[in-house]
Amino acid sequence: MRVVHVVQSLGMGGQERLILDFSRELQKRGHDPIVVSMSPGGALRSEFEGIRVVDVPRKQGFDPIIIARLSKRISELKPDVVHTHNPSPLCYAVPAARALGIRRIVHTKHGASVYGAKSIRVAQLSTRMVTAFVAVSDKTRQQALDKERPSPKITHVIPNGIPLEKFKPDGNARIAMRKELGISDGAFVVGSVGRLFPEKGYDMLMRALAPQLGPHFIIVLAGEGPHRSVIEAAIPEKVKPFVKLVGLRRDVPNLLAGLDLFVLSSLSEGLPLVVPEAMAVGLPIVATAVGGLPEVVPKEVGYLVPSQDEAAFREAVLKVYETREGRLIMGAHARSLALEQYSIGRMTDRYLALYK
C-alpha cells in the first residue's frame, strides 16, 4: 500500500517525529510511505533517509495555485491513501486529493489547531471531503467537532505511538548525560523537551521552580524557538547556572534517561509524543491538565495541575522531589502504561485497519 503523508514541515517537532517513526514502521511491514512537505528544509529532514520526501512549497500568505501544484504531485505519486496532518495540509492537500478522485483520504488532528476567520471556513469545507478524521485524544476529538466539524460518523481517536525499543531506563545514558551537562549524580533533575513557543508555558515553569533551584535541583530544557529570550528573562540571575537550555537534541532517549522527573507546562496540547516517551523511560510526570494529557497521565503516574498555576505546579513538583520511593513507584507505573498503550506498532495497526 502506498501512503502519502502531507505535512506542513519537517521541523524538529513531535508531529514530525511521529510521521518519521510511522513511516519507518510502514516500511517494515512492506508498505510504501512517501512524505510531501509544504515547507523546504527542516531540522528533521536528514533523518528521513530511505523514505521518499517530495517538496511542494507553499508561499507565505494566500497561495492561489498551491492546490493545483499539490494535485499534480499527488497524481504523479499514485497513492492508495492520502493522509494529511494538521491545518495547512487539511486546507490544501485534501481538496487536491479529492479533485483527483482519490477514495481514501485520512486527516489527523494533532492538537488545538489555530485558524484565521477565513481559514477556519476552508478547513470546515475540506473536512467534508475526508474519508476519515482522526484525533489523537478524546479532548482533541471534541475540539475537532467544535472547530473543523467532521461528521461524528467518520471521527476516530487513535493515540500517538512511539518506538518503545528506543525509550527505556538506561543507567549508562544517565551517567553520560549528566557528565556532559555538568550535573552531579545526586542532583534532582527536572526536564522537558519541546519547541520554545509561548503555548508551552516554559516561562511559567521557570518562575514556578526558581525558588527551588540550586546545585542539587536542576532544570534541563531541550528545544529551540522564538520564545527563548522570554524564557531566559524569567530565570533569576542568581539561579541561571542551574538551568540548562540545551537547544535542539537528536538524542532525546538519552536526554530523558538523565532526568528524575518530566514536566510539561503547556497552555494547550493534543497528545504530546514526548509524554509517553518519558513514561517509557520510567519517569513520573507533572503536567498541566490541558488537551489530551488527562487521558495519558493517571494519578499513578504523576500529577496534573491547572494551566498557568505557578503555585500548584511547584507544589506538585515538590511532592515528587520529596519522596524518592514514591517517584520510583510512579516511574514504574508510567513505564508499564507506556508499554501497554503507546507503542508505534499498536498505533500503526489501528491506522492500517482504518486505511483498509
C-alpha positions in Angstrom: 0.0 0.0 0.0 1.4 3.4 -0.9 0.6 6.0 1.8 1.3 9.7 1.0 1.6 11.8 4.2 1.2 15.5 3.7 2.8 17.7 6.4 3.5 21.4 6.8 7.2 21.0 7.5 9.9 18.6 8.6 11.0 20.6 11.7 12.2 19.1 14.9 8.7 18.7 16.5 6.7 15.9 18.0 4.3 15.6 15.0 7.2 15.4 12.6 9.0 12.7 14.6 5.7 10.8 14.7 5.5 10.8 10.9 9.1 9.6 10.7 8.5 6.7 13.1 5.2 5.9 11.5 6.8 5.8 8.0 9.6 3.5 9.2 7.0 1.2 10.7 5.0 1.1 7.5 8.2 0.3 5.6 9.0 -2.6 7.9 5.6 -4.1 7.1 6.1 -3.9 3.3 4.2 -0.7 2.6 5.5 2.4 0.7 5.3 5.6 2.6 6.0 8.9 0.9 6.1 12.3 2.7 5.1 15.5 1.0 6.3 18.6 2.8 4.8 22.0 2.2 7.9 23.8 3.5 11.6 23.5 2.4 14.3 22.4 4.7 13.6 21.3 8.3 15.9 20.1 11.0 14.5 16.5 10.9 14.7 16.1 7.1 18.1 14.3 7.2 16.6 11.6 9.4 14.1 10.6 6.6 16.9 8.7 4.8 15.4 5.8 3.0 11.9 7.4 3.0 11.0 9.4 -0.1 10.4 13.1 0.6 8.7 15.4 -2.0 8.6 19.2 -1.6 5.6 21.2 -2.7 6.4 24.5 -1.0 3.6 26.9 -0.1 4.1 30.6 -0.4 3.6 32.8 2.6 0.1 34.1 3.0 -2.6 33.3 0.4 -1.2 30.9 -2.3 -3.9 30.6 -5.1 -2.1 27.8 -7.0 -0.9 25.5 -4.2 -3.9 23.2 -4.6 -3.0 22.7 -8.3 0.6 22.1 -7.5 -0.3 19.6 -4.8 -2.8 17.9 -7.2 -0.1 17.5 -9.8 2.5 15.9 -7.5 0.0 13.7 -5.7 -1.2 12.4 -9.1 2.3 11.6 -10.0 2.8 9.6 -6.8 -0.3 7.4 -7.4 -1.2 6.9 -3.7 -3.6 4.3 -2.3 -4.1 6.6 0.7 -3.5 10.4 1.2 -3.0 11.1 4.9 -2.9 14.8 5.9 -1.7 16.2 9.2 -2.9 19.5 10.9 -4.3 22.7 9.3 -2.4 23.6 6.1 -2.4 20.1 4.6 -6.1 19.8 5.5 -7.0 23.1 3.8 -4.9 22.5 0.6 -4.0 18.8 0.1 -7.4 17.3 0.9 -9.1 19.3 -1.9 -6.2 18.4 -4.2 -6.7 14.7 -3.4 -10.4 14.8 -3.7 -10.1 16.5 -7.2 -8.1 13.5 -8.3 -10.9 11.2 -7.3 -8.8 9.5 -4.5 -11.2 7.5 -2.4 -9.1 7.1 0.8 -8.3 10.4 2.4 -7.4 10.4 6.1 -6.8 13.5 8.2 -5.2 13.6 11.7 -5.7 16.5 14.1 -2.7 16.5 16.5 -3.7 19.4 18.7 -5.6 22.6 19.2 -5.1 24.0 15.7 -5.1 27.7 15.1 -7.2 29.2 12.3 -8.0 32.7 11.0 -11.5 33.8 10.2 -11.2 32.7 6.5 -9.1 29.6 7.0 -11.5 28.0 9.5 -14.2 28.1 6.8 -11.8 26.5 4.3 -10.9 23.8 6.9 -14.6 23.1 7.5 -15.2 22.7 3.8 -12.1 20.5 3.4 -13.2 18.3 6.3 -16.3 17.4 4.4 -14.1 15.8 1.8 -12.1 13.4 4.0 -13.0 9.7 4.4 -11.9 9.6 8.0 -11.0 12.2 10.5 -8.6 11.1 13.3 -7.9 12.9 16.6 -5.1 11.9 18.9 -7.2 12.1 22.1 -10.8 12.4 23.2 -10.3 16.0 24.0 -8.8 16.7 20.6 -11.8 14.9 19.0 -14.2 17.2 20.8 -12.1 20.2 19.7 -12.5 18.9 16.1 -16.2 18.5 16.4 -16.4 22.1 17.6 -14.0 23.6 15.1 -13.4 21.6 11.9 -16.9 20.0 12.3 -16.4 16.5 10.9 -19.3 14.2 10.9 -19.2 12.1 14.1 -19.6 9.0 12.0 -16.2 9.4 10.4 -14.2 10.5 13.5 -11.8 8.2 15.3 -9.4 8.5 18.2 -6.0 6.9 17.7 -3.4 7.9 20.4 0.1 8.6 19.2 2.6 5.8 19.4 6.4 5.6 20.0 9.2 3.2 19.1 9.4 1.6 22.5 12.8 -0.1 21.8 14.4 3.4 21.9 12.9 4.6 25.1 13.8 2.7 28.3 15.7 3.2 31.6 19.4 3.4 30.8 21.9 3.8 33.7 24.8 4.4 31.3 23.0 7.1 29.4 22.0 8.7 32.6 25.7 8.9 33.8 26.9 10.2 30.4 24.2 12.8 30.0 24.8 14.2 33.5 28.5 14.3 32.9 28.0 16.2 29.6 25.8 18.8 31.3 28.0 19.1 34.4 25.3 17.7 36.8 26.1 15.6 39.8 24.7 12.1 40.1 22.9 13.0 43.3 21.1 16.1 41.9 17.4 16.1 41.3 16.9 16.9 37.7 13.6 18.2 36.2 13.3 18.3 32.5 11.2 19.0 29.4 11.5 18.7 25.7 9.7 20.9 23.2 9.8 23.8 20.9 10.2 27.1 22.7 6.9 28.6 21.8 4.5 30.7 24.0 1.9 27.9 24.2 4.5 25.7 26.0 4.4 27.9 29.1 8.1 27.5 29.9 8.4 31.0 31.3 5.8 29.9 33.9 7.8 26.8 34.6 10.9 28.9 35.3 9.0 31.2 37.7 7.4 28.3 39.5 10.6 26.4 40.1 13.1 29.2 40.5 12.9 29.2 44.3 14.0 25.6 44.5 16.9 25.8 42.1 20.5 25.1 43.2 23.3 22.6 42.9 21.0 19.8 43.9 17.9 20.9 42.0 18.4 21.4 38.2 16.1 22.2 35.2 17.1 20.8 31.8 15.1 22.2 28.8 15.7 20.9 25.3 14.3 22.7 22.3 14.6 25.9 20.3 12.3 28.6 19.2 11.3 32.3 19.2 10.3 32.3 22.9 13.8 31.6 24.2 14.5 35.2 25.2 11.3 35.3 27.2 12.2 32.1 29.0 15.7 33.3 29.8 14.2 36.6 31.2 12.0 34.6 33.6 15.1 33.0 35.2 16.5 35.0 38.1 20.2 35.8 37.6 21.4 34.0 40.7 19.9 30.6 39.6 20.8 30.7 35.9 23.7 28.2 36.4 21.1 25.7 37.5 19.0 25.9 34.3 20.4 24.1 31.3 18.9 25.3 28.0 20.5 22.7 25.7 18.8 23.6 22.4 17.8 21.0 19.8 18.7 17.5 20.6 18.7 14.4 18.4 19.3 12.1 21.4 16.0 12.5 23.2 16.1 9.0 24.7 19.5 9.6 26.3 18.4 13.1 27.5 15.3 11.7 29.2 17.4 8.9 30.8 19.3 11.7 32.7 16.2 13.1 34.3 14.3 12.3 37.5 11.0 14.0 36.6 9.5 15.0 33.3 7.4 18.2 33.4 5.1 19.8 30.8 3.8 23.3 31.5 1.7 23.8 28.3 -1.2 26.1 27.8 -2.6 23.8 25.1 -1.7 20.3 23.7 -3.1 17.4 21.7 -1.3 14.3 22.9 2.3 15.3 23.0 4.6 12.5 21.9 7.2 13.2 24.5 5.0 12.3 27.4 4.7 8.6 26.5 8.4 8.7 25.6 9.2 10.0 29.1 6.9 7.4 30.6 8.6 4.6 28.7 11.9 5.7 30.2 10.3 5.3 33.6 9.8 8.9 34.6 7.0 10.3 36.7 5.1 13.2 35.1 3.9 16.6 36.3 1.9 18.4 33.7 -0.8 20.9 33.1 -4.3 19.4 32.7 -4.8 20.5 29.1 -5.7 18.8 25.8 -5.3 15.0 25.9 -3.0 15.0 29.0 -5.7 13.9 31.4 -6.2 10.8 29.3 -2.5 10.0 29.4 -1.4 10.8 33.0 -3.4 8.9 35.6 -2.7 9.6 39.3 -0.5 6.5 39.5 1.9 8.1 37.0 2.1 11.7 38.3 0.2 14.9 38.9 -1.9 17.2 36.8 -2.4 20.9 37.7 -4.3 23.8 36.2 -2.6 25.6 33.4 -0.6 28.7 34.4 -1.0 28.0 38.1 2.6 28.5 39.4 1.9 27.6 43.0 0.1 24.3 42.1 2.8 23.4 39.6 5.6 24.0 42.2 3.7 22.0 44.9 3.3 19.0 42.6 7.0 19.0 41.6 8.0 19.2 45.3 5.7 16.2 46.1 7.7 14.2 43.7 11.0 15.6 44.8 10.5 14.9 48.5 9.6 11.2 48.2 12.2 9.2 46.2 10.5 5.9 46.8 7.2 7.4 45.6 8.7 8.7 42.4 10.3 5.3 41.7 6.8 3.7 42.1 5.3 6.3 39.8 8.0 5.8 37.3 7.4 2.0 37.2 3.7 2.6 36.7 4.5 5.1 33.9 6.7 2.6 32.0 4.2 -0.2 32.4 1.4 2.0 31.0 3.6 3.2 28.0 4.5 -0.4 27.1 0.8 -1.4 27.2 -0.8 1.5 25.3 1.6 3.7 23.4 3.7 1.5 21.0 4.2 2.6 17.4 3.1 -0.9 16.4 -0.2 -0.6 18.1 -0.8 2.8 16.5 0.2 1.5 13.1 -2.2 -1.5 13.4 -5.1 0.9 14.0 -4.2 3.2 11.1 -3.8 0.3 8.7 -7.2 -1.0 9.7 -8.6 2.4 9.0 -6.9 2.7 5.7 -8.3 -0.7 4.6 
